[in-house]
Amino acid sequence: MGTAKEKGVNPFHYPEYLLEELPNMNNTKIEDLNQFLPRSPTLPEECRIPNKTK
């Protein structure tokens, strides 16, 4: 969670998002998992810390 916070990711909403989304994945290619990393620009806004620079 330390890395997530450094990347501007909310330490409460991010794990919740992961637990909701990862079990629904049909494909486990590494490339597909990249969308869930803290640095991913595709994370929903509720997973981000407001006004945190990347």
Secondary structure, DSSP 8 states (H G I E B T S, - for coil): -HHHHHTTB-TTHHHHHHHHHGGG-S---HHHHGGGSTT-TTS-GGGB-TT---
